[in-house]
Amino acid sequence: MTATLQFQTHLLKRCLPVIIALAGSGMAFGQTAQPAAPSQKPQANPENPALRSHGQSDKATSEESLVNKSQLERLTNAADKVLNRIQNEENDLYLRVNYFEKPDRLDPNSYASKEEVAQWQGLLKQLKEKHDLVAQLYADLGKDLDAVLKDSGVSKDLVDQFKKLVMDGFPWEEIEKKKKLIADLIDEQGKLLSFYDKNWGSWTTSTNPNKPEFTSASAASIYKKLRDQILNTSEQIEKEYKTMSE
């Protein structure tokens, strides 16, 4: 896999245009519309109550803005807890997928024994468990955000708007495609490892690791089919991760 692990840090950039969006709205959440100012010019009299209160009004507006920025900070910090966990688990999943995309996994001669094949079957099981965990984290995103945002001390309306912006920021189509592709890779790698186990010793060393020689045409055909499937699936996974990191 040639894609870098940019997705780990990119997720927040993509999922939290919230900060920019809310800040750009003038922190209007929780504020009420103010009546229009009278059209007539007030008297230039220091005793005029309207003139005396002008500075206090500006101060109140400034304080209100600070309160809203503080609310936004609390929401963002709370959401980070959920998003950071997804990033960390996604990063771990990426690395595990990468292990199974290395050329050695497609070269039966790289396995020293059937015991080593069994070890990789164990690693494949761990990959599936990690894949299932990441899929569940995405499925539970809304619920997990509710859990951390409810204690932020911010109004429900603002929490709901913030949560929607976070949810809308996720590349859901690519995430779903990636999930299916990794499931396919796990299935295909499982079949290949089972093939190695059941047909141990039916291949010989070749000068070309991409074309091991088998003692039967049937075994060679099964191997080629599985190898081609894995290469195709790996290429598509690479594309989805790249799209998610753009």
Secondary structure, DSSP 8 states (H G I E B T S, - for coil): ----THHHHHHHHHH-THHHHHHHTTS-TT--------SS-----TT-HHHHHHHHHHHHHHHHHHHHHHHHHHHHHHHHHHHHHHHHHHHHHHHHHHHHTSGGGG-GGG--SHHHHHHHHHHHHHHHHHHHHHHHHHHTHHHHHHHHHTTS---HHHHHHHHHHHHHTS-HHHHHHHHHHHHHHHHHHHHHHHHHHHTTT-EE--SSTTS-EESSHHHHHHHHHHHHHHHHHHHHHHHHHHHHT-
